[in-house]
Amino acid sequence: MAAGAVVLLIVAFLIRESVPALSTIGIGRFLHDPSWHPAGEASAGTFNLVPMLVGTLYLSLGALLLAVPAGVASAVFCQFYAPGRVAAVYRRSMELLAGVPSVVYGFWGLVTLVPLIRRLEPPGQSLLAGILILALMVLPTVALTAVAALAAVPRSYLQGAAALGLGRWATARRVALPAALPGILSGALLAAARAVGETMAVLMVCGNLVQVPSSLFDPVRALTANIALEMGYATAQHRSALFVSGLVLIVVIALLMALVERWGERADA
């Protein structure tokens, strides 16, 4: 109950701080202004959030497209093929990766990954760099939830598959994965929520150029990075517009959490 009250207070605070921008600037300008060049006075700036929302969604979707297959494949290996000690080391490694601070991932990406991408296509700080860093960051969430979902498959299912003469791969593909699918999807959605809300790593490796990217090598700016970059000096309508960005993020994450809850109910059923 206390956690729910805190969430409601946060949402109420964001709405209160967003009202000046929403009433003065209007929702339409957040969608249709030429660009993002905010100013203290609404009439003196432009407030288009779409490029940053698109950049956030591209980053999150790209990370999931890499992390979900890798995480599920590693979970299948851990559950059906790996010896007990190897599986234990794998799980411990994933837990350690999940605990690494995001700024450490950002530093690694900035000094190692960005120069590698720059050799292929300048400037290096790009959508691709952000996707790769986010994929590495959310991989533990996907992998650990997939392991837990596969471990929760009823033993009778596996025994029935063995009685039918199915091998390990056939058992995993035809029996275990379909049974564990709701739990795996819940883990993927939780990973998506983390990717959407990530700040420091994407701020460090994505280039922070406000535009809708046309290729993987284009710099982008996420909504979270925009708030972190500009809140320190924003005033008046500019500051309120940044709170609108936060409100948009809350809405996106709330939708993801609703999907997690729905899949969780299916898993329990």
N, C-alpha and C positions, 0 to 999 in steps of 0.2 A: 504493500500500500504506500509506504514511504517513497519507494522508487517511482511509482506512478505519479505521486504528487510532485516530485521533483521534475519529472518530464513535463507535466502540465504547466508548472511554473516557468520552465525554460521556454516552452511554446508561447505562453502568454507574454513573456518578456520580449521575445522576438517579434510577436505581432504588434505589441505596443511601440517598439522602436521602429518598426517598418511602416506604421500608419502614416507618418509625415510624407514619406516618399510615395507611398501608394496613392495618397489623396492628392498630392501636388503634381507628381510626375505622371501617375496613371499606369495601369498595367500594360496598356498598349505600347507605350514607349520602351518598356523593358523588353518588348518583343520585336519592335520595328524601328527603333532608332538606328542611324547609320553605323554607330560603333559605340565603344565604351570609352568616353572621355568625360568623366563626371566633374562637376564643379559644385561649389557651395550653393549656388542658385540654380534651380531646375532649368530655367530658360537659357542658361549659359553653358550647359553641358549636354552630353548624350549618354544614354544609360542602357544600352543593349546588352542583356545578359545571355542571349542565345549562343554566341560563340563559345563562351565559357561553359555553359551547360552542355553543349555538344562535345566540347573537349573532355569534360568530366565523364560523359557517357561513353565516348570512344575509348578513353583510358580504361574504364571499368570493364567494358565489354571485351576489349582486347586482352586484358589480363585474365578474365575468366576463360576465354577461348584457349589460352595456353595452360592455365592452372588446373582447370577441371579435368581434362583428359589425363594430364600427368599425375594429378593427385589420385584419381580413381584407379589408374593403372598401377601406381605404386601401392595403393591399398590392396588391390587384388593380389599383387605379388607378395605383400606382407602376410596376407591372410591365408593364401592357398599354396604358396611355393616356398617362401623363405623358412629356413630353420628357426627354431624358437629364439635362439640368441640373436640372430640377425634381425628378426622381427622386433625384438625388444630394443636393439640399438637403433633401428629405424624410427620407432615411435619416440624414443628419447631425442633423437636428432630433430624430428619435426617439432617437438615441444620446445627445444632450444631455439630453433629458427623462429617460432612464434613469439618468443620473448625478446628477440633482438629489437632495440629501439629503431623507429623508422628513420631517424636522422642518420644512423649508421648505414642503413641501406642507401640513403641518399648520398652520403659521402662516397661509398663504394661505387655507386653508379656514376658519380661526377668525375672521379679520378680514373676509373677503369672502363666503364661501359661507354660513356659519352665519347672519349677519344677513339674507341673502336668504331663507333657509328660515324664519327666525323671522317674517318678514312674512306668510308663508303660514300657518304653524302654530307657535306657541311650543312648546318653548323654543329651537328652532333646532339645538342640538347633538343629533343624532339618528342613527338608522340610515341615513336618506337621505343625510345629510352624509358619513357614513363610506363609504357605497357610492360616492358620486360621487368622493371623494378617492381611494379605492382604485382605481376604474376608471381615473382619470387616471394613477395610479402604475404600473399593470400594462399599460396600453396600449402603451408602447414594447416590452415583452417580446413581446406578442402580435403586434404589427405587424412587428417585425424578424424574428421566426422565420417568420412567414407569407411575408415577402418572400424569405427564404432558401429556404423550401420551394418556392415558385413558381419561383424561379430554377433550382432543381435538377430541375425537370420535364424529361425528355429532349426534346431538340430535335426528334427524329423525331415525337413526339406532336403538337407544334405544326405541323410541316410536313404531317403527315397531315391535321390539321384544316383547314389552308389549302387543301390539295388537294381536300378535300370541299366547299370553298366556304363554310366557317363564318366568320362575322364575329368581331371581337375579343371581344364579350360572350359569344357562343356558345362560342367556344374556351375562354375563361376558365371559364365555368360548367360546360360538359360535359366538358372535357378536363383543363385545368390544375388546377382545384380538387379534383376527385376524385383525381387523381394525387398532389397535395400534401397530401391530408387527414391522413395519419399525422403528417407534420411539423407541420402546423397544430395538431393536437390535442396534440402534445407541447408546443408552445409555450404553449397554453392551460393545460395542467396545470402547467407551470413557473410561469406567472403566478398560478395558484391557490395554489401553494406560497408564493409571495411574499406574496400577500394574507393567507393564514392566519397567516404569521409577522410581519406588520407590527405595530409597536407605537406609535411616537410619534404618527403622524398620526391613528390611530383614538383614541388616548388624548385628543388635543386636541379632536376634533370630535364625538365620539359621546355625550358626556354622562356616561358611566361609571355608569349606574344598573343595578344587578343585577336584571334582569327579562327574561322572554321577551317580545319586542316584539309588539304587536298591530297596529301600523301602521308605515309608513315614518317617521313623525314622532316615534316614541317613542325616548327615550334608551336606549342599550344599553352593555354593557361586554363587551369581548373578553377572552379568556383572557390574551393577551399584555399588555394594559393592566392587568389585575388583578395580574399578577406585578409589573409595574413600579411600580404604586401602593403595594403592600403589603409588598414584600420588605424595604424599609428598616427597618421596625419589627416585622416578624413574629418570633415566638419559638415554640419548642416545636412543638406539633402544628399551629399556624397556619403556621409556616415549612415544615414537612414537607408540608402540604396544598398549598402553592404549588408545591412540587417535583412533586407529583402533576399539577398543571396543566401544568407543563412536559413531563412524561412524556406526557400526553394529546396535546399539540401535536406532539411527536416522532412519535407513532404516526400522527397524521393526515398529517403531511408525508411519513412513510415510505410510507404507502399511495399518496400522490400520486406520489412518486418511482418507486414500483413500476409505476404506470400509465404514467409517462413512459418507463420502460425498455421496457415492453411495446410501446408505440406506436413507440418508436425501432427496435425489432427488426423490426416490420412495415414501417417505412419503408425499412430497409436491404434487406429481402427484395424 
